[in-house]
Amino acid sequence: MSNIYRLAVVRAAKGGGQVVVEHGGKLLPLETVLPGKFATPPSDLQPLLDDWESVDAAIAQYVDTNSAAFAAGSAAAEADFLAPIANPGKIACIGSNYHDHIAEMAIPMTPSYPYAFMKPVNNTVRGPGESVPVPKKAKMMDWEAELGVVIGCTCSEVSEGDALSVVAGYLNFNDLSARDWLASRPPVGIDWVQHKAFDGFAPFGPYLVPARFVADPQDMPVKLSVNGVMKQDSNTQQMVFGVAPIIEHLTSIMTLYPGDIIATGTPAGVGHGKGEYLKAGDVVRMEIGPCGELVTPIG
């Protein structure tokens, strides 16, 4: 694993996004690593994901044979990161999917299949460091550290045994929530739009870690802090349904495409379990395995 690489998007000097390859704390532009691969340098990871098998293999080969070249790269610690995928086709989220979270929320049953909902894309996506405001009509804004799964091919009816082969990589995903409509649910059930779909409620990044470098997505540490105080400290081992059965379930319903994101649920430690909620001025930091640190200021 010494030659692990990660992908990210940083703000270019002239504005917009520039795809970079990270190795050993240094960044090289994608066009340096894969010269001529793309007619126009991509501004986010979507074009790479559209040809993922080829792109992943080529970058891995470059890093294996040219790791010394990264010494001349820019420092990752000084980069201004953007969302790795600016406009994912869809964001599918899994709820009530950690045993310890089910216990803290006093949910009366363990789901018998992956319980899913969708987040709208064009208003919720935010990159690392982007501020997310507390919604004016909500008083119970909460955090949820989640492992994000990024799909790397067009797929449907995928078996559990083949499911991990369709994954391009993994990233941090904060499934921000407004618990007001969970605490006072109407007779028809939870209002998932008011619970999950406010502007900025899907921060993710900074890195996409290729699946080749994650030996087991069901053994990754999950940590989240608010203002430096640890709130969530768990492991993806706690999932009720792992990544593979989630993909099998979702692809039995819908076709998944390159760049689609699956947020796989959150462990114990959310604010709602203790009556704690986010307020303006708070800073949320989360990190799952080798995915880097996702920082989200609350405005």
TIDO-762170 format. One record per residue (C-alpha): residue number from 1; residue in three letters; chain; x, y, z. Coordinates in pm, 1 decimal, padded with zeros to 6 digits. Each point is the difference from the previous one (the first is absolute). Layout:
<nodes>
+-----+--------+--------+----------+----------+----------+
: num : residu : chaine :        u :        v :        w :
+-----+--------+--------+----------+----------+----------+
: NUM :    ala :      A :        X :        Y :        Z :
...
+-----+--------+--------+----------+----------+----------+
</nodes>
This chain:
<nodes>
+-----+--------+--------+----------+----------+----------+
: num : residu : chaine :        u :        v :        w :
+-----+--------+--------+----------+----------+----------+
:   1 :    met :      A :  00000.0 :  00000.0 :  00000.0 :
:   2 :    ser :      A :  00302.1 :  00233.1 : -00004.2 :
:   3 :    asn :      A : -00098.3 :  00116.7 : -00348.7 :
:   4 :    ile :      A : -00355.3 :  00091.0 :  00087.0 :
:   5 :    tyr :      A : -00137.1 :  00293.6 : -00193.7 :
:   6 :    arg :      A : -00309.4 :  00211.7 :  00053.6 :
:   7 :    leu :      A : -00192.1 :  00231.7 : -00230.3 :
:   8 :    ala :      A : -00131.2 :  00345.2 :  00077.7 :
:   9 :    val :      A : -00110.9 :  00324.5 : -00161.1 :
:  10 :    val :      A :  00163.4 :  00328.4 :  00099.7 :
:  11 :    arg :      A : -00078.6 :  00357.7 : -00088.4 :
:  12 :    ala :      A :  00205.6 :  00099.5 : -00302.1 :
:  13 :    ala :      A :  00191.9 :  00329.1 : -00017.4 :
:  14 :    lys :      A : -00249.0 :  00139.4 : -00252.8 :
:  15 :    gly :      A : -00302.9 : -00136.1 :  00184.6 :
:  16 :    gly :      A : -00187.8 : -00321.4 : -00063.7 :
:  17 :    gly :      A :  00119.8 : -00345.6 :  00091.0 :
:  18 :    gln :      A :  00319.4 : -00188.0 : -00079.1 :
:  19 :    val :      A :  00029.1 : -00375.4 :  00049.8 :
:  20 :    val :      A :  00309.2 : -00103.4 :  00195.0 :
:  21 :    val :      A :  00160.9 : -00327.3 :  00103.5 :
:  22 :    glu :      A :  00120.9 : -00019.8 :  00361.6 :
:  23 :    his :      A :  00285.9 : -00220.7 :  00114.1 :
:  24 :    gly :      A :  00205.8 :  00039.0 :  00315.6 :
:  25 :    gly :      A : -00156.3 :  00333.5 :  00087.1 :
:  26 :    lys :      A :  00085.4 :  00159.2 : -00335.9 :
:  27 :    leu :      A : -00225.5 :  00084.0 : -00294.6 :
:  28 :    leu :      A :  00066.5 : -00025.0 : -00372.3 :
:  29 :    pro :      A : -00243.4 :  00121.2 : -00267.3 :
:  30 :    leu :      A : -00178.2 : -00281.0 : -00182.1 :
:  31 :    glu :      A :  00140.9 :  00124.4 : -00332.1 :
:  32 :    thr :      A :  00351.0 : -00056.9 :  00136.1 :
:  33 :    val :      A : -00083.3 : -00356.7 :  00097.1 :
:  34 :    leu :      A : -00206.1 : -00085.0 : -00309.7 :
:  35 :    pro :      A :  00108.8 :  00242.6 : -00273.6 :
:  36 :    gly :      A : -00235.0 :  00006.1 : -00296.9 :
:  37 :    lys :      A : -00253.8 : -00235.5 :  00159.3 :
:  38 :    phe :      A : -00271.8 :  00266.5 : -00012.8 :
:  39 :    ala :      A : -00039.1 :  00255.9 : -00279.3 :
:  40 :    thr :      A : -00106.2 :  00256.3 :  00259.7 :
:  41 :    pro :      A :  00133.6 : -00024.4 :  00355.2 :
:  42 :    pro :      A : -00291.4 : -00116.5 :  00218.5 :
:  43 :    ser :      A : -00134.3 :  00240.1 :  00261.1 :
:  44 :    asp :      A : -00124.1 : -00280.6 :  00223.5 :
:  45 :    leu :      A :  00023.0 : -00380.6 :  00022.4 :
:  46 :    gln :      A : -00301.0 : -00087.2 : -00216.8 :
:  47 :    pro :      A :  00194.4 : -00048.7 : -00328.0 :
:  48 :    leu :      A :  00242.6 : -00230.1 :  00183.3 :
:  49 :    leu :      A : -00285.4 : -00204.8 :  00142.3 :
:  50 :    asp :      A : -00154.4 : -00034.3 : -00346.1 :
:  51 :    asp :      A :  00312.5 : -00197.0 : -00101.5 :
:  52 :    trp :      A :  00093.9 : -00118.8 :  00345.2 :
:  53 :    glu :      A :  00163.7 : -00337.6 : -00063.4 :
:  54 :    ser :      A :  00244.2 :  00146.5 : -00250.5 :
:  55 :    val :      A :  00068.8 :  00320.3 :  00192.7 :
:  56 :    asp :      A :  00051.4 : -00174.0 :  00334.3 :
:  57 :    ala :      A :  00245.9 : -00250.1 : -00148.5 :
:  58 :    ala :      A :  00196.9 :  00273.2 : -00178.6 :
:  59 :    ile :      A :  00030.4 :  00222.9 :  00307.7 :
:  60 :    ala :      A :  00098.2 : -00295.5 :  00219.9 :
:  61 :    gln :      A :  00272.5 : -00094.9 : -00248.7 :
:  62 :    tyr :      A :  00132.7 :  00357.5 : -00007.6 :
:  63 :    val :      A :  00016.3 :  00018.5 :  00378.8 :
:  64 :    asp :      A :  00171.0 : -00339.0 :  00021.6 :
:  65 :    thr :      A :  00271.3 :  00098.2 : -00248.5 :
:  66 :    asn :      A :  00029.0 :  00376.4 :  00058.9 :
:  67 :    ser :      A : -00065.5 :  00051.0 :  00370.1 :
:  68 :    ala :      A :  00309.8 :  00221.3 :  00027.0 :
:  69 :    ala :      A : -00165.8 :  00252.2 : -00233.5 :
:  70 :    phe :      A : -00239.9 :  00096.1 :  00278.0 :
:  71 :    ala :      A :  00283.9 :  00162.3 :  00193.9 :
:  72 :    ala :      A : -00038.7 :  00295.6 : -00235.4 :
:  73 :    gly :      A : -00375.0 :  00017.4 :  00054.2 :
:  74 :    ser :      A : -00190.6 :  00257.1 :  00202.4 :
:  75 :    ala :      A : -00080.5 : -00064.0 :  00365.5 :
:  76 :    ala :      A : -00338.1 : -00161.5 :  00053.2 :
:  77 :    ala :      A : -00026.1 :  00172.0 :  00338.3 :
:  78 :    glu :      A : -00009.7 :  00339.3 : -00175.1 :
:  79 :    ala :      A : -00257.2 : -00088.7 : -00267.3 :
:  80 :    asp :      A : -00343.2 :  00157.0 : -00034.3 :
:  81 :    phe :      A : -00215.3 : -00306.2 : -00063.3 :
:  82 :    leu :      A : -00330.7 : -00008.5 : -00187.6 :
:  83 :    ala :      A : -00265.4 : -00271.4 : -00013.6 :
:  84 :    pro :      A :  00157.8 : -00295.8 : -00184.9 :
:  85 :    ile :      A : -00313.1 : -00044.1 : -00213.6 :
:  86 :    ala :      A : -00179.3 :  00325.2 : -00069.2 :
:  87 :    asn :      A : -00326.2 : -00149.3 : -00120.3 :
:  88 :    pro :      A : -00042.4 : -00370.9 :  00081.2 :
:  89 :    gly :      A : -00286.0 : -00162.6 : -00185.2 :
:  90 :    lys :      A : -00163.4 : -00111.9 :  00321.5 :
:  91 :    ile :      A :  00061.5 : -00025.4 :  00372.2 :
:  92 :    ala :      A : -00162.7 : -00303.0 :  00160.2 :
:  93 :    cys :      A :  00011.7 : -00011.0 :  00379.7 :
:  94 :    ile :      A : -00053.0 : -00290.7 :  00237.3 :
:  95 :    gly :      A : -00170.5 :  00067.4 :  00332.8 :
:  96 :    ser :      A :  00010.5 : -00185.8 :  00332.9 :
:  97 :    asn :      A :  00296.0 : -00209.4 : -00115.3 :
:  98 :    tyr :      A :  00227.4 : -00016.3 :  00304.9 :
:  99 :    his :      A : -00082.6 : -00220.8 :  00297.0 :
: 100 :    asp :      A :  00134.9 :  00257.1 :  00248.0 :
: 101 :    his :      A : -00198.1 :  00283.6 : -00164.5 :
: 102 :    ile :      A : -00323.2 : -00202.6 :  00009.1 :
: 103 :    ala :      A :  00054.6 : -00049.2 :  00372.3 :
: 104 :    glu :      A :  00066.7 :  00369.0 :  00075.4 :
: 105 :    met :      A : -00303.9 :  00116.9 : -00199.7 :
: 106 :    ala :      A : -00229.5 : -00257.1 :  00166.8 :
: 107 :    ile :      A : -00115.9 : -00121.9 : -00340.1 :
: 108 :    pro :      A : -00241.6 : -00284.0 :  00078.9 :
: 109 :    met :      A :  00128.7 : -00240.6 : -00264.3 :
: 110 :    thr :      A :  00303.3 : -00087.3 : -00211.5 :
: 111 :    pro :      A : -00078.8 :  00043.1 : -00372.0 :
: 112 :    ser :      A : -00044.3 : -00323.0 : -00194.8 :
: 113 :    tyr :      A :  00142.0 :  00160.7 : -00316.3 :
: 114 :    pro :      A :  00204.0 :  00316.4 : -00069.3 :
: 115 :    tyr :      A : -00237.9 :  00286.7 :  00076.5 :
: 116 :    ala :      A :  00068.9 :  00264.7 : -00262.5 :
: 117 :    phe :      A : -00085.4 :  00355.6 : -00096.8 :
: 118 :    met :      A :  00135.2 :  00244.9 : -00257.9 :
: 119 :    lys :      A :  00164.4 :  00339.6 :  00046.1 :
: 120 :    pro :      A : -00043.7 :  00261.6 : -00272.2 :
: 121 :    val :      A :  00331.1 :  00084.7 : -00163.2 :
: 122 :    asn :      A : -00006.3 :  00349.9 : -00140.3 :
: 123 :    asn :      A : -00063.8 :  00178.8 :  00330.8 :
: 124 :    thr :      A :  00154.0 : -00227.1 :  00265.4 :
: 125 :    val :      A :  00353.3 : -00072.6 : -00128.3 :
: 126 :    arg :      A :  00278.1 :  00188.7 :  00176.4 :
: 127 :    gly :      A :  00376.1 : -00041.9 : -00006.8 :
: 128 :    pro :      A :  00253.4 : -00000.8 :  00283.4 :
: 129 :    gly :      A :  00014.5 :  00327.6 :  00189.5 :
: 130 :    glu :      A : -00325.3 :  00132.2 : -00144.5 :
: 131 :    ser :      A : -00229.9 :  00149.3 :  00259.6 :
: 132 :    val :      A : -00346.9 : -00147.5 :  00047.4 :
: 133 :    pro :      A : -00263.1 :  00222.5 :  00163.5 :
: 134 :    val :      A : -00242.2 : -00113.8 :  00267.3 :
: 135 :    pro :      A : -00336.5 : -00000.9 : -00181.0 :
: 136 :    lys :      A : -00225.5 :  00287.1 :  00103.4 :
: 137 :    lys :      A : -00293.0 : -00232.5 :  00060.1 :
: 138 :    ala :      A :  00192.4 : -00267.1 :  00194.2 :
: 139 :    lys :      A :  00130.2 :  00000.9 :  00357.6 :
: 140 :    met :      A :  00140.9 : -00355.6 :  00013.3 :
: 141 :    met :      A :  00284.8 : -00018.2 : -00255.7 :
: 142 :    asp :      A :  00205.6 : -00315.1 :  00052.2 :
: 143 :    trp :      A :  00316.6 : -00166.1 : -00128.2 :
: 144 :    glu :      A :  00041.0 : -00350.8 : -00145.3 :
: 145 :    ala :      A :  00343.8 : -00133.1 : -00098.5 :
: 146 :    glu :      A : -00042.6 : -00255.1 : -00277.1 :
: 147 :    leu :      A :  00211.4 : -00207.0 : -00236.1 :
: 148 :    gly :      A : -00074.9 :  00115.0 : -00353.2 :
: 149 :    val :      A :  00022.4 : -00259.3 : -00277.6 :
: 150 :    val :      A :  00064.5 :  00128.6 : -00354.1 :
: 151 :    ile :      A : -00111.3 : -00218.5 : -00289.0 :
: 152 :    gly :      A :  00244.1 : -00057.0 : -00287.5 :
: 153 :    cys :      A : -00214.0 : -00159.6 : -00273.8 :
: 154 :    thr :      A : -00353.8 : -00032.8 : -00130.5 :
: 155 :    cys :      A : -00158.7 : -00288.7 :  00184.9 :
: 156 :    ser :      A : -00329.8 : -00161.8 :  00091.4 :
: 157 :    glu :      A : -00104.2 : -00328.9 :  00162.0 :
: 158 :    val :      A :  00342.3 : -00038.4 :  00160.5 :
: 159 :    ser :      A :  00041.6 : -00297.3 :  00233.2 :
: 160 :    glu :      A :  00145.2 :  00046.9 :  00346.6 :
: 161 :    gly :      A :  00299.6 : -00208.8 : -00103.0 :
: 162 :    asp :      A :  00080.7 :  00233.0 : -00290.2 :
: 163 :    ala :      A : -00102.0 :  00325.1 :  00165.2 :
: 164 :    leu :      A :  00338.4 :  00131.8 :  00109.0 :
: 165 :    ser :      A :  00127.6 : -00029.8 : -00356.7 :
: 166 :    val :      A : -00227.2 :  00289.1 : -00108.2 :
: 167 :    val :      A :  00143.8 :  00237.9 :  00262.1 :
: 168 :    ala :      A :  00246.4 :  00263.2 : -00123.7 :
: 169 :    gly :      A :  00090.4 :  00119.7 :  00346.1 :
: 170 :    tyr :      A : -00097.4 :  00139.0 :  00337.3 :
: 171 :    leu :      A : -00028.7 :  00343.6 :  00157.1 :
: 172 :    asn :      A : -00123.5 :  00188.8 :  00307.2 :
: 173 :    phe :      A : -00367.2 :  00099.5 : -00007.5 :
: 174 :    asn :      A : -00180.3 :  00207.0 :  00264.9 :
: 175 :    asp :      A : -00372.1 : -00071.8 : -00025.1 :
: 176 :    leu :      A : -00115.8 :  00318.7 :  00170.7 :
: 177 :    ser :      A : -00352.6 : -00025.0 :  00137.0 :
: 178 :    ala :      A : -00272.3 :  00219.3 :  00148.7 :
: 179 :    arg :      A : -00152.2 : -00212.9 :  00275.8 :
: 180 :    asp :      A : -00303.2 :  00226.1 :  00054.4 :
: 181 :    trp :      A : -00215.2 : -00219.9 : -00223.7 :
: 182 :    leu :      A :  00130.2 : -00316.9 :  00159.2 :
: 183 :    ala :      A : -00084.0 :  00119.0 :  00350.2 :
: 184 :    ser :      A : -00352.5 :  00108.1 : -00099.1 :
: 185 :    arg :      A : -00085.3 : -00231.0 : -00286.0 :
: 186 :    pro :      A : -00345.2 :  00045.3 : -00155.2 :
: 187 :    pro :      A : -00245.6 : -00293.4 : -00019.0 :
: 188 :    val :      A :  00104.8 : -00075.3 : -00358.4 :
: 189 :    gly :      A :  00363.3 : -00053.2 :  00107.9 :
: 190 :    ile :      A :  00331.7 :  00186.6 : -00004.0 :
: 191 :    asp :      A :  00032.2 :  00296.1 : -00237.3 :
: 192 :    trp :      A :  00326.7 : -00112.1 : -00162.9 :
: 193 :    val :      A :  00031.8 :  00316.1 : -00211.2 :
: 194 :    gln :      A : -00004.9 :  00229.9 :  00302.9 :
: 195 :    his :      A :  00217.6 : -00249.8 :  00185.5 :
: 196 :    lys :      A :  00275.4 : -00037.2 : -00260.6 :
: 197 :    ala :      A : -00025.1 :  00237.4 : -00295.2 :
: 198 :    phe :      A :  00088.1 :  00351.1 :  00118.7 :
: 199 :    asp :      A :  00263.6 :  00194.9 : -00190.5 :
: 200 :    gly :      A :  00349.8 : -00127.1 :  00076.7 :
: 201 :    phe :      A : -00108.9 : -00318.2 :  00176.9 :
: 202 :    ala :      A :  00241.6 : -00226.4 : -00194.5 :
: 203 :    pro :      A :  00363.7 :  00099.8 :  00063.5 :
: 204 :    phe :      A :  00252.7 : -00257.6 : -00119.5 :
: 205 :    gly :      A :  00371.1 : -00036.4 : -00076.4 :
: 206 :    pro :      A :  00279.1 :  00096.2 : -00009.0 :
: 207 :    tyr :      A :  00141.7 : -00322.2 : -00146.7 :
: 208 :    leu :      A : -00128.1 : -00289.9 : -00203.0 :
: 209 :    val :      A :  00197.1 : -00305.1 :  00114.3 :
: 210 :    pro :      A :  00001.2 : -00260.3 : -00280.7 :
: 211 :    ala :      A : -00158.8 : -00329.8 :  00098.0 :
: 212 :    arg :      A :  00325.5 : -00182.7 : -00077.0 :
: 213 :    phe :      A :  00145.3 :  00153.3 :  00319.0 :
: 214 :    val :      A : -00285.6 : -00094.9 :  00233.1 :
: 215 :    ala :      A :  00047.1 : -00362.7 :  00097.3 :
: 216 :    asp :      A : -00331.4 : -00019.5 :  00185.8 :
: 217 :    pro :      A : -00261.4 :  00278.4 :  00001.6 :
: 218 :    gln :      A : -00150.7 : -00173.1 :  00304.0 :
: 219 :    asp :      A :  00303.5 :  00079.3 :  00212.3 :
: 220 :    met :      A :  00053.2 :  00375.9 : -00016.6 :
: 221 :    pro :      A :  00010.9 :  00237.6 :  00298.5 :
: 222 :    val :      A : -00264.9 :  00274.0 :  00002.3 :
: 223 :    lys :      A :  00067.7 :  00317.3 :  00199.0 :
: 224 :    leu :      A : -00178.4 :  00334.7 :  00026.4 :
: 225 :    ser :      A :  00056.6 :  00296.4 :  00230.8 :
: 226 :    val :      A : -00181.3 :  00328.7 :  00058.4 :
: 227 :    asn :      A :  00216.1 :  00291.6 :  00116.1 :
: 228 :    gly :      A :  00276.9 : -00245.6 :  00085.0 :
: 229 :    val :      A : -00220.4 : -00224.8 :  00216.6 :
: 230 :    met :      A : -00026.3 : -00358.6 : -00123.8 :
: 231 :    lys :      A : -00362.5 : -00094.9 : -00064.6 :
: 232 :    gln :      A :  00019.2 : -00310.8 : -00221.0 :
: 233 :    asp :      A :  00272.8 : -00262.0 :  00038.8 :
: 234 :    ser :      A : -00101.5 : -00330.9 : -00152.3 :
: 235 :    asn :      A :  00078.9 : -00239.6 : -00284.2 :
: 236 :    thr :      A : -00178.0 : -00113.8 : -00314.9 :
: 237 :    gln :      A : -00004.5 : -00346.3 :  00161.5 :
: 238 :    gln :      A : -00312.6 :  00129.4 :  00177.5 :
: 239 :    met :      A : -00201.3 :  00014.6 : -00324.1 :
: 240 :    val :      A : -00317.4 : -00207.5 : -00012.2 :
: 241 :    phe :      A :  00036.2 : -00031.8 : -00376.8 :
: 242 :    gly :      A :  00349.4 :  00032.0 : -00146.3 :
: 243 :    val :      A :  00095.0 :  00166.5 : -00325.8 :
: 244 :    ala :      A : -00051.0 : -00314.9 : -00209.8 :
: 245 :    pro :      A : -00359.3 : -00079.2 :  00107.1 :
: 246 :    ile :      A : -00089.7 :  00369.4 : -00029.1 :
: 247 :    ile :      A :  00116.3 :  00002.3 : -00362.3 :
: 248 :    glu :      A : -00185.5 : -00324.4 : -00070.4 :
: 249 :    his :      A : -00318.1 :  00152.7 :  00143.5 :
: 250 :    leu :      A :  00023.1 :  00335.0 : -00179.6 :
: 251 :    thr :      A :  00085.8 : -00154.2 : -00337.8 :
: 252 :    ser :      A : -00306.7 : -00222.2 :  00028.9 :
: 253 :    ile :      A : -00201.1 :  00325.9 : -00008.0 :
: 254 :    met :      A :  00196.3 :  00238.1 : -00220.5 :
: 255 :    thr :      A :  00294.7 :  00014.9 : -00235.9 :
: 256 :    leu :      A :  00305.4 :  00158.6 :  00157.7 :
: 257 :    tyr :      A :  00237.5 :  00207.6 : -00211.5 :
: 258 :    pro :      A :  00360.8 :  00119.8 :  00031.3 :
: 259 :    gly :      A :  00019.9 :  00277.1 :  00256.2 :
: 260 :    asp :      A : -00313.8 : -00097.9 :  00191.0 :
: 261 :    ile :      A :  00055.2 :  00017.3 :  00375.3 :
: 262 :    ile :      A : -00138.8 : -00229.1 :  00267.9 :
: 263 :    ala :      A :  00010.4 :  00130.3 :  00359.1 :
: 264 :    thr :      A : -00001.3 : -00312.7 :  00214.5 :
: 265 :    gly :      A : -00138.8 :  00117.3 :  00334.9 :
: 266 :    thr :      A :  00144.5 :  00144.4 :  00318.7 :
: 267 :    pro :      A :  00117.2 : -00149.7 :  00329.5 :
: 268 :    ala :      A : -00087.9 :  00102.4 :  00354.8 :
: 269 :    gly :      A :  00087.2 :  00347.9 :  00123.5 :
: 270 :    val :      A : -00239.3 :  00222.4 : -00194.3 :
: 271 :    gly :      A : -00126.3 :  00308.4 :  00179.4 :
: 272 :    his :      A : -00365.4 : -00102.7 :  00009.4 :
: 273 :    gly :      A :  00075.2 : -00289.6 :  00231.8 :
: 274 :    lys :      A :  00114.6 :  00251.1 :  00263.9 :
: 275 :    gly :      A : -00209.8 :  00302.0 : -00093.0 :
: 276 :    glu :      A :  00301.4 :  00186.6 : -00145.2 :
: 277 :    tyr :      A : -00028.7 :  00188.8 : -00327.6 :
: 278 :    leu :      A :  00220.4 :  00206.6 : -00227.9 :
: 279 :    lys :      A :  00003.6 :  00379.6 :  00016.8 :
: 280 :    ala :      A :  00164.1 :  00278.5 : -00195.4 :
: 281 :    gly :      A :  00374.1 :  00013.2 :  00069.3 :
: 282 :    asp :      A :  00041.0 : -00373.8 :  00057.5 :
: 283 :    val :      A :  00262.9 : -00193.9 : -00196.3 :
: 284 :    val :      A : -00058.3 : -00366.0 : -00084.9 :
: 285 :    arg :      A :  00295.5 : -00223.0 : -00087.5 :
: 286 :    met :      A : -00032.3 : -00358.3 : -00116.2 :
: 287 :    glu :      A :  00234.9 : -00268.1 : -00127.5 :
: 288 :    ile :      A : -00052.8 : -00357.8 : -00115.0 :
: 289 :    gly :      A :  00308.2 : -00216.1 : -00048.5 :
: 290 :    pro :      A :  00235.3 :  00148.3 : -00262.0 :
: 291 :    cys :      A : -00259.7 :  00243.2 : -00144.1 :
: 292 :    gly :      A :  00157.4 :  00312.1 :  00150.1 :
: 293 :    glu :      A : -00174.2 :  00254.4 :  00219.5 :
: 294 :    leu :      A : -00327.4 :  00161.2 : -00105.9 :
: 295 :    val :      A : -00046.1 :  00336.0 :  00173.7 :
: 296 :    thr :      A : -00342.1 :  00165.8 : -00003.6 :
: 297 :    pro :      A : -00051.4 :  00341.1 :  00164.9 :
: 298 :    ile :      A : -00357.1 :  00070.0 :  00104.0 :
: 299 :    gly :      A : -00113.4 :  00346.8 : -00101.8 :
+-----+--------+--------+----------+----------+----------+
</nodes>
